[in-house]
Amino acid sequence: MRPRKAASIGELVTEQPQVVYIKGGLLEVSKITSPETFNASIDETILGIPIGKTITRIRVLAVYRYHVQRDPQWKVILKDKTFVVISVSPYTG
């Protein structure tokens, strides 16, 4: 994984939300960022004689994202730096 490239001089950096079209029209409805820790240990032996233990621990920042399929009839508008989704009623008639 490459480190993120810093903005060069003259490059516009904005906090304005950006719309990225994903084929299939997915709408992200939730995002959870959580530290996760994975542990494993192995007892080491030589000819059946215990000589020690190897302990491995990996800590990462995990990001879980939840999406729903976006219906083509839904309207997406930007209002005060917030995207608003206007959907049709699932109960018609």
Summary of the structure (lengths in Angstrom):
residues: 93
radius of gyration: 23.9
end to end distance: 51.4
largest distance: 76.3
contacts: 121
relative contact order: 0.25
helix: 0%
strand: 56%
